[in-house]
Amino acid sequence: MGHKVVVFDISVIRALWETRVKKHKAWQKKETERLEKSALEKIKEEWNFVAECRRKGIPQAAYCKNGFVDTSARLLEKIERNTYARQSSLSKERDKRRSPFVLELSGEQWTELPDSLKEQTHLQEWHITNTLIQIIPTYIELFQAMRILDLPKNQISCLPAEIGRLKNLKELNVSFNLLRSIPPELGDCENLEKLDCSGNLELTELPFELSNLKQVTFVDISANKFASVPICVLRMCNLQWLDISNNILNDLPQDIDRLEELQTFLLYKNKLTYLPYALLNLKKLTLLVVSGDHLVEFPTALCDSSTPLKFVSLMDNPLDNTQCQDGVEVMESERDRQCFDKEFLKAYLEDVKERESVPSYTTKVSFSLQL
C-alpha cells in the first residue's frame, strides 16, 4: 500500500499569513495612536523627564513654566549646557577666591582682623562673613587696588571715613550688620556699582554725598527704618535695581520717575496706601513688587497685560513677634527672620521673572511652632 501524500496550495497559506500580518500592523498602529492620546502616557513621560532632570541636578524653574513641564529633548540639552557652564563659572569663581588677591574669613572665632592684614595691601577683594568682627580699621585706605568689599552677617557697627579713599571700589556689601549710619565719604568712591546695606534694622538715612555715585546700578536698603526714599538714591541716574522693602515708607516721591533706567523696584512690607502715577513714566521698569494689605489706590495701567511690566502685590499676614527678655536674642532672631525672608522672596521673584504672566496676588503664609 503506497503512502498518502497531502498536497496544499502554498498561495492559500501565504494569503492567510498576510491577512494576519495586516491585522497585527493595524492593531499596532491603533495602539500607538491610543498611547499618544493617552494622558497616562504623557504623565509617565513627564515623570521620567522630571526624574532625569532631578538626577542631573537641574532646577525645577528651568523646565517647569506656569505649572507645565516642557519635555523637549532640546530643552534638556540646553539646560545641561547651561548647568555645565554655570558649574564651570562657579569653579572659576572658587579658583579666583583662592588667588593671592582675595581675602576670605568666616566663623565666629574671628573677633578682629589679623594684624598681618595691613601688610597685604595688594588685596583686591575681601570676603568676610558670619564673624564677630565689629570694626573695620582705618588702614583700609592703604588697599588702593580694592574692588570688592563683601562683609555680610558680621557685627560691624560703623564704617571708617577712610573707605572713601578706595577709588577703585566696585561693590560694597555690608548687609545684616549693626550699622546705624553710612559715612558721607563713601560718595567719593565714584566707581561704585553695587551697594547693599540691607538688614541693618536701624539704618534711617543715606548721606546726600552719595549723589555723586553715578555708576551705581544696584541699591539694596531693605529691612531698615527708612521713612522715605533717600534723595541721593533719586540722583543715581544709572540705577537699575532698587530694593527698599521692609521699611516704614508711607508714600513715594512724585519725582520717582527721575530713575529712568530703573528695571526692578521692590517695595513690599511698607505702609504704602497709594502709588504715584509717575511710576508709569518709568519705561524700562519690568518688575514692581508691593504689599497689597494697605494699598487702596494705584494706576490701573500698572496691571495692563499689554505692557512688559510685571506687577506683583504680596498679601502678608504678619505674626506678632514673640517678646524676649534678652534684647540681643530679639535682635538676633529678627536678623535671622529678615535674612530668611529675603532668601525666600529672592527665590520667588526669580521664578516670577521666568513666567510669562504673574498671579494677581500672592499670599505668603507664615508658621511658627513653640515647644
NUNUZA-953369 format. One record per residue (C-alpha): residue number from 1; residue in one letter; x, y, z. Coordinates in steps of 0.02 Angstrom, whole numbers, plus 50000, padded with zeros to 5 digits. Layout:
# NUNUZA-953369
(rec NUM; 'a'; (X; Y; Z))
...
//
This chain:
# NUNUZA-953369
(rec 1; 'm'; (50000; 50000; 50000))
(rec 2; 'g'; (50076; 50164; 49949))
(rec 3; 'h'; (50098; 50321; 50056))
(rec 4; 'k'; (49963; 50455; 50052))
(rec 5; 'v'; (50032; 50624; 50005))
(rec 6; 'v'; (49935; 50780; 50055))
(rec 7; 'v'; (49959; 50923; 49935))
(rec 8; 'f'; (49924; 51106; 49993))
(rec 9; 'd'; (49907; 51261; 49889))
(rec 10; 'i'; (50051; 51373; 49950))
(rec 11; 's'; (49961; 51531; 49893))
(rec 12; 'v'; (49819; 51496; 50016))
(rec 13; 'i'; (49941; 51485; 50163))
(rec 14; 'r'; (50029; 51645; 50109))
(rec 15; 'a'; (49865; 51739; 50096))
(rec 16; 'l'; (49818; 51680; 50271))
(rec 17; 'w'; (49980; 51745; 50347))
(rec 18; 'e'; (49974; 51908; 50251))
(rec 19; 't'; (49800; 51938; 50320))
(rec 20; 'r'; (49859; 51904; 50496))
(rec 21; 'v'; (50011; 52019; 50474))
(rec 22; 'k'; (49899; 52160; 50409))
(rec 23; 'k'; (49782; 52141; 50557))
(rec 24; 'h'; (49929; 52144; 50679))
(rec 25; 'k'; (50003; 52300; 50598))
(rec 26; 'a'; (49833; 52386; 50604))
(rec 27; 'w'; (49817; 52341; 50787))
(rec 28; 'q'; (49992; 52407; 50823))
(rec 29; 'k'; (49953; 52571; 50734))
(rec 30; 'k'; (49790; 52590; 50830))
(rec 31; 'e'; (49879; 52552; 50995))
(rec 32; 't'; (50015; 52679; 50956))
(rec 33; 'e'; (49884; 52812; 50920))
(rec 34; 'r'; (49793; 52767; 51081))
(rec 35; 'l'; (49953; 52785; 51184))
(rec 36; 'e'; (49994; 52951; 51101))
(rec 37; 'k'; (49823; 53017; 51153))
(rec 38; 's'; (49830; 52938; 51325))
(rec 39; 'a'; (49853; 53057; 51472))
(rec 40; 'l'; (49937; 52917; 51571))
(rec 41; 'e'; (50074; 52901; 51442))
(rec 42; 'k'; (50103; 53090; 51444))
(rec 43; 'i'; (50111; 53088; 51635))
(rec 44; 'k'; (50235; 52944; 51629))
(rec 45; 'e'; (50341; 53040; 51503))
(rec 46; 'e'; (50338; 53196; 51613))
(rec 47; 'w'; (50383; 53097; 51769))
(rec 48; 'n'; (50530; 53014; 51681))
(rec 49; 'f'; (50587; 53183; 51616))
(rec 50; 'v'; (50573; 53264; 51788))
(rec 51; 'a'; (50667; 53118; 51867))
(rec 52; 'e'; (50805; 53136; 51737))
(rec 53; 'c'; (50817; 53324; 51771))
(rec 54; 'r'; (50825; 53296; 51959))
(rec 55; 'r'; (50957; 53162; 51938))
(rec 56; 'k'; (51063; 53286; 51841))
(rec 57; 'g'; (51034; 53423; 51970))
(rec 58; 'i'; (50935; 53536; 51853))
(rec 59; 'p'; (50824; 53662; 51948))
(rec 60; 'q'; (50635; 53646; 51928))
(rec 61; 'a'; (50615; 53826; 51866))
(rec 62; 'a'; (50716; 53780; 51711))
(rec 63; 'y'; (50593; 53650; 51644))
(rec 64; 'c'; (50428; 53696; 51729))
(rec 65; 'k'; (50341; 53853; 51666))
(rec 66; 'n'; (50174; 53907; 51740))
(rec 67; 'g'; (50143; 53730; 51803))
(rec 68; 'f'; (50179; 53644; 51636))
(rec 69; 'v'; (50329; 53531; 51606))
(rec 70; 'd'; (50424; 53557; 51443))
(rec 71; 't'; (50487; 53383; 51397))
(rec 72; 's'; (50576; 53427; 51236))
(rec 73; 'a'; (50746; 53346; 51215))
(rec 74; 'r'; (50819; 53509; 51152))
(rec 75; 'l'; (50770; 53592; 51316))
(rec 76; 'l'; (50861; 53458; 51415))
(rec 77; 'e'; (51017; 53480; 51309))
(rec 78; 'k'; (51007; 53669; 51330))
(rec 79; 'i'; (50985; 53653; 51518))
(rec 80; 'e'; (51131; 53532; 51529))
(rec 81; 'r'; (51241; 53653; 51433))
(rec 82; 'n'; (51187; 53798; 51544))
(rec 83; 't'; (51213; 53694; 51702))
(rec 84; 'y'; (51386; 53643; 51644))
(rec 85; 'a'; (51428; 53823; 51603))
(rec 86; 'r'; (51364; 53879; 51774))
(rec 87; 'q'; (51465; 53745; 51862))
(rec 88; 's'; (51620; 53796; 51764))
(rec 89; 's'; (51587; 53977; 51813))
(rec 90; 'l'; (51571; 53929; 51997))
(rec 91; 's'; (51729; 53827; 51986))
(rec 92; 'k'; (51821; 53975; 51911))
(rec 93; 'e'; (51748; 54086; 52047))
(rec 94; 'r'; (51814; 53968; 52182))
(rec 95; 'd'; (51984; 53965; 52098))
(rec 96; 'k'; (51980; 54154; 52089))
(rec 97; 'r'; (51944; 54166; 52275))
(rec 98; 'r'; (52094; 54057; 52311))
(rec 99; 's'; (52204; 54182; 52222))
(rec 100; 'p'; (52330; 54286; 52319))
(rec 101; 'f'; (52224; 54441; 52284))
(rec 102; 'v'; (52073; 54380; 52384))
(rec 103; 'l'; (52047; 54376; 52573))
(rec 104; 'e'; (51919; 54256; 52647))
(rec 105; 'l'; (51869; 54248; 52830))
(rec 106; 's'; (51720; 54157; 52905))
(rec 107; 'g'; (51669; 54093; 53075))
(rec 108; 'e'; (51637; 54162; 53249))
(rec 109; 'q'; (51817; 54130; 53302))
(rec 110; 'w'; (51861; 54293; 53214))
(rec 111; 't'; (51832; 54443; 53329))
(rec 112; 'e'; (51952; 54560; 53239))
(rec 113; 'l'; (52052; 54566; 53080))
(rec 114; 'p'; (52227; 54486; 53086))
(rec 115; 'd'; (52371; 54606; 53116))
(rec 116; 's'; (52463; 54542; 52963))
(rec 117; 'l'; (52324; 54607; 52851))
(rec 118; 'k'; (52392; 54784; 52845))
(rec 119; 'e'; (52545; 54718; 52754))
(rec 120; 'q'; (52441; 54638; 52615))
(rec 121; 't'; (52389; 54797; 52528))
(rec 122; 'h'; (52391; 54708; 52360))
(rec 123; 'l'; (52224; 54625; 52401))
(rec 124; 'q'; (52081; 54666; 52282))
(rec 125; 'e'; (51937; 54577; 52370))
(rec 126; 'w'; (51881; 54548; 52550))
(rec 127; 'h'; (51752; 54414; 52584))
(rec 128; 'i'; (51715; 54416; 52771))
(rec 129; 't'; (51554; 54337; 52833))
(rec 130; 'n'; (51474; 54265; 52991))
(rec 131; 't'; (51610; 54331; 53107))
(rec 132; 'l'; (51606; 54432; 53269))
(rec 133; 'i'; (51712; 54571; 53194))
(rec 134; 'q'; (51645; 54742; 53247))
(rec 135; 'i'; (51769; 54867; 53173))
(rec 136; 'i'; (51843; 54894; 53001))
(rec 137; 'p'; (52014; 54976; 53034))
(rec 138; 't'; (52061; 55145; 52962))
(rec 139; 'y'; (52211; 55070; 52873))
(rec 140; 'i'; (52087; 55007; 52743))
(rec 141; 'e'; (52136; 55163; 52644))
(rec 142; 'l'; (52301; 55077; 52603))
(rec 143; 'f'; (52211; 54949; 52493))
(rec 144; 'q'; (52204; 55055; 52336))
(rec 145; 'a'; (52176; 54904; 52224))
(rec 146; 'm'; (52018; 54855; 52319))
(rec 147; 'r'; (51871; 54814; 52206))
(rec 148; 'i'; (51752; 54711; 52312))
(rec 149; 'l'; (51711; 54730; 52498))
(rec 150; 'd'; (51595; 54586; 52540))
(rec 151; 'l'; (51558; 54599; 52727))
(rec 152; 'p'; (51385; 54524; 52763))
(rec 153; 'k'; (51322; 54449; 52927))
(rec 154; 'n'; (51453; 54516; 53046))
(rec 155; 'q'; (51442; 54632; 53197))
(rec 156; 'i'; (51507; 54789; 53111))
(rec 157; 's'; (51437; 54945; 53196))
(rec 158; 'c'; (51520; 55081; 53091))
(rec 159; 'l'; (51622; 55107; 52934))
(rec 160; 'p'; (51779; 55216; 52937))
(rec 161; 'a'; (51782; 55379; 52839))
(rec 162; 'e'; (51939; 55315; 52755))
(rec 163; 'i'; (51832; 55198; 52650))
(rec 164; 'g'; (51808; 55348; 52534))
(rec 165; 'r'; (51990; 55332; 52480))
(rec 166; 'l'; (51955; 55169; 52388))
(rec 167; 'k'; (51938; 55245; 52214))
(rec 168; 'n'; (51929; 55076; 52125))
(rec 169; 'l'; (51792; 55002; 52235))
(rec 170; 'k'; (51654; 54922; 52131))
(rec 171; 'e'; (51548; 54828; 52259))
(rec 172; 'l'; (51509; 54859; 52442))
(rec 173; 'n'; (51404; 54734; 52538))
(rec 174; 'v'; (51378; 54773; 52723))
(rec 175; 's'; (51210; 54686; 52740))
(rec 176; 'f'; (51150; 54613; 52906))
(rec 177; 'n'; (51270; 54705; 53018))
(rec 178; 'l'; (51236; 54833; 53156))
(rec 179; 'l'; (51260; 54994; 53057))
(rec 180; 'r'; (51163; 55150; 53107))
(rec 181; 's'; (51243; 55266; 52979))
(rec 182; 'i'; (51345; 55268; 52819))
(rec 183; 'p'; (51496; 55385; 52808))
(rec 184; 'p'; (51470; 55527; 52683))
(rec 185; 'e'; (51647; 55496; 52620))
(rec 186; 'l'; (51580; 55342; 52530))
(rec 187; 'g'; (51518; 55466; 52399))
(rec 188; 'd'; (51699; 55486; 52344))
(rec 189; 'c'; (51701; 55306; 52279))
(rec 190; 'e'; (51644; 55364; 52108))
(rec 191; 'n'; (51667; 55193; 52026))
(rec 192; 'l'; (51549; 55103; 52145))
(rec 193; 'e'; (51419; 54999; 52052))
(rec 194; 'k'; (51335; 54896; 52188))
(rec 195; 'l'; (51282; 54949; 52364))
(rec 196; 'd'; (51198; 54830; 52486))
(rec 197; 'c'; (51154; 54897; 52660))
(rec 198; 's'; (51005; 54784; 52691))
(rec 199; 'g'; (50961; 54703; 52857))
(rec 200; 'n'; (51046; 54826; 52974))
(rec 201; 'l'; (50875; 54859; 53052))
(rec 202; 'e'; (50917; 55032; 53123))
(rec 203; 'l'; (50979; 55124; 52968))
(rec 204; 't'; (50868; 55276; 52938))
(rec 205; 'e'; (50954; 55379; 52802))
(rec 206; 'l'; (51093; 55386; 52674))
(rec 207; 'p'; (51205; 55539; 52663))
(rec 208; 'f'; (51170; 55664; 52523))
(rec 209; 'e'; (51352; 55646; 52466))
(rec 210; 'l'; (51308; 55477; 52391))
(rec 211; 's'; (51226; 55575; 52250))
(rec 212; 'n'; (51399; 55575; 52170))
(rec 213; 'l'; (51386; 55387; 52137))
(rec 214; 'k'; (51332; 55398; 51956))
(rec 215; 'q'; (51392; 55222; 51911))
(rec 216; 'v'; (51283; 55132; 52038))
(rec 217; 't'; (51160; 55010; 51958))
(rec 218; 'f'; (51107; 54911; 52114))
(rec 219; 'v'; (51050; 54977; 52284))
(rec 220; 'd'; (50975; 54868; 52422))
(rec 221; 'i'; (50924; 54959; 52582))
(rec 222; 's'; (50785; 54839; 52632))
(rec 223; 'a'; (50748; 54785; 52812))
(rec 224; 'n'; (50794; 54952; 52891))
(rec 225; 'k'; (50696; 55105; 52952))
(rec 226; 'f'; (50688; 55220; 52801))
(rec 227; 'a'; (50536; 55334; 52807))
(rec 228; 's'; (50564; 55395; 52629))
(rec 229; 'v'; (50668; 55358; 52476))
(rec 230; 'p'; (50838; 55443; 52506))
(rec 231; 'i'; (50869; 55597; 52398))
(rec 232; 'c'; (51040; 55531; 52349))
(rec 233; 'v'; (50959; 55374; 52276))
(rec 234; 'l'; (50846; 55479; 52165))
(rec 235; 'r'; (51003; 55559; 52092))
(rec 236; 'm'; (51084; 55393; 52043))
(rec 237; 'c'; (51046; 55410; 51859))
(rec 238; 'n'; (51102; 55234; 51808))
(rec 239; 'l'; (51009; 55140; 51944))
(rec 240; 'q'; (50927; 54980; 51879))
(rec 241; 'w'; (50883; 54885; 52039))
(rec 242; 'l'; (50812; 54966; 52196))
(rec 243; 'd'; (50755; 54865; 52347))
(rec 244; 'i'; (50681; 54972; 52485))
(rec 245; 's'; (50562; 54838; 52550))
(rec 246; 'n'; (50526; 54808; 52734))
(rec 247; 'n'; (50547; 54988; 52792))
(rec 248; 'i'; (50421; 55117; 52856))
(rec 249; 'l'; (50378; 55208; 52693))
(rec 250; 'n'; (50207; 55291; 52687))
(rec 251; 'd'; (50224; 55362; 52513))
(rec 252; 'l'; (50339; 55380; 52363))
(rec 253; 'p'; (50410; 55544; 52298))
(rec 254; 'q'; (50320; 55621; 52149))
(rec 255; 'd'; (50486; 55632; 52057))
(rec 256; 'i'; (50520; 55445; 52069))
(rec 257; 'd'; (50521; 55446; 51878))
(rec 258; 'r'; (50694; 55526; 51885))
(rec 259; 'l'; (50759; 55347; 51893))
(rec 260; 'e'; (50741; 55324; 51705))
(rec 261; 'e'; (50848; 55166; 51698))
(rec 262; 'l'; (50756; 55076; 51839))
(rec 263; 'q'; (50706; 54898; 51794))
(rec 264; 't'; (50666; 54814; 51961))
(rec 265; 'f'; (50581; 54905; 52106))
(rec 266; 'l'; (50544; 54810; 52268))
(rec 267; 'l'; (50428; 54899; 52391))
(rec 268; 'y'; (50341; 54761; 52487))
(rec 269; 'k'; (50318; 54767; 52676))
(rec 270; 'n'; (50294; 54954; 52689))
(rec 271; 'k'; (50141; 55058; 52735))
(rec 272; 'l'; (50104; 55125; 52563))
(rec 273; 't'; (49920; 55167; 52532))
(rec 274; 'y'; (49942; 55229; 52354))
(rec 275; 'l'; (50065; 55226; 52210))
(rec 276; 'p'; (50101; 55386; 52111))
(rec 277; 'y'; (50061; 55398; 51927))
(rec 278; 'a'; (50242; 55447; 51900))
(rec 279; 'l'; (50282; 55261; 51902))
(rec 280; 'l'; (50204; 55250; 51729))
(rec 281; 'n'; (50345; 55359; 51663))
(rec 282; 'l'; (50475; 55226; 51707))
(rec 283; 'k'; (50477; 55150; 51534))
(rec 284; 'k'; (50611; 55020; 51574))
(rec 285; 'l'; (50526; 54956; 51733))
(rec 286; 't'; (50492; 54769; 51713))
(rec 287; 'l'; (50459; 54712; 51893))
(rec 288; 'l'; (50366; 54806; 52030))
(rec 289; 'v'; (50330; 54718; 52196))
(rec 290; 'v'; (50222; 54797; 52331))
(rec 291; 's'; (50121; 54742; 52483))
(rec 292; 'g'; (49936; 54749; 52447))
(rec 293; 'd'; (49874; 54748; 52626))
(rec 294; 'h'; (49861; 54939; 52640))
(rec 295; 'l'; (49859; 54985; 52456))
(rec 296; 'v'; (49696; 55071; 52406))
(rec 297; 'e'; (49747; 55171; 52253))
(rec 298; 'f'; (49866; 55140; 52111))
(rec 299; 'p'; (49870; 55172; 51922))
(rec 300; 't'; (49769; 55034; 51838))
(rec 301; 'a'; (49890; 55039; 51692))
(rec 302; 'l'; (50016; 54951; 51804))
(rec 303; 'c'; (49911; 54793; 51784))
(rec 304; 'd'; (49892; 54809; 51596))
(rec 305; 's'; (49945; 54643; 51520))
(rec 306; 's'; (49998; 54731; 51359))
(rec 307; 't'; (50147; 54810; 51448))
(rec 308; 'p'; (50310; 54718; 51491))
(rec 309; 'l'; (50288; 54767; 51674))
(rec 310; 'k'; (50256; 54627; 51798))
(rec 311; 'f'; (50158; 54699; 51944))
(rec 312; 'v'; (50158; 54588; 52099))
(rec 313; 's'; (50052; 54626; 52252))
(rec 314; 'l'; (50101; 54523; 52404))
(rec 315; 'm'; (49968; 54494; 52536))
(rec 316; 'd'; (50058; 54466; 52701))
(rec 317; 'n'; (49994; 54402; 52868))
(rec 318; 'p'; (50120; 54466; 52995))
(rec 319; 'l'; (50129; 54374; 53159))
(rec 320; 'd'; (50160; 54463; 53322))
(rec 321; 'n'; (50342; 54445; 53368))
(rec 322; 't'; (50370; 54345; 53525))
(rec 323; 'q'; (50447; 54458; 53655))
(rec 324; 'c'; (50605; 54404; 53741))
(rec 325; 'q'; (50687; 54472; 53896))
(rec 326; 'd'; (50858; 54474; 53817))
(rec 327; 'g'; (50864; 54612; 53687))
(rec 328; 'v'; (51013; 54533; 53600))
(rec 329; 'e'; (50914; 54375; 53568))
(rec 330; 'v'; (50771; 54475; 53497))
(rec 331; 'm'; (50892; 54565; 53380))
(rec 332; 'e'; (50971; 54402; 53325))
(rec 333; 's'; (50805; 54318; 53290))
(rec 334; 'e'; (50745; 54471; 53195))
(rec 335; 'r'; (50902; 54473; 53087))
(rec 336; 'd'; (50882; 54286; 53051))
(rec 337; 'r'; (50699; 54310; 53005))
(rec 338; 'q'; (50738; 54455; 52889))
(rec 339; 'c'; (50877; 54356; 52808))
(rec 340; 'f'; (50761; 54208; 52780))
(rec 341; 'd'; (50626; 54322; 52709))
(rec 342; 'k'; (50750; 54395; 52585))
(rec 343; 'e'; (50806; 54223; 52528))
(rec 344; 'f'; (50625; 54167; 52509))
(rec 345; 'l'; (50575; 54321; 52408))
(rec 346; 'k'; (50732; 54308; 52303))
(rec 347; 'a'; (50685; 54131; 52250))
(rec 348; 'y'; (50504; 54183; 52220))
(rec 349; 'l'; (50550; 54334; 52114))
(rec 350; 'e'; (50671; 54231; 52011))
(rec 351; 'd'; (50526; 54116; 51970))
(rec 352; 'v'; (50411; 54265; 51932))
(rec 353; 'k'; (50538; 54337; 51810))
(rec 354; 'e'; (50537; 54175; 51711))
(rec 355; 'r'; (50347; 54165; 51699))
(rec 356; 'e'; (50252; 54234; 51551))
(rec 357; 's'; (50124; 54308; 51672))
(rec 358; 'v'; (50112; 54337; 51859))
(rec 359; 'p'; (49975; 54293; 51984))
(rec 360; 's'; (49852; 54431; 52025))
(rec 361; 'y'; (49912; 54423; 52205))
(rec 362; 't'; (50015; 54310; 52316))
(rec 363; 't'; (49980; 54267; 52497))
(rec 364; 'k'; (50134; 54219; 52597))
(rec 365; 'v'; (50083; 54119; 52750))
(rec 366; 's'; (50200; 54111; 52900))
(rec 367; 'f'; (50201; 53969; 53027))
(rec 368; 's'; (50282; 53966; 53198))
(rec 369; 'l'; (50299; 53824; 53321))
(rec 370; 'q'; (50339; 53843; 53505))
(rec 371; 'l'; (50388; 53690; 53607))
//
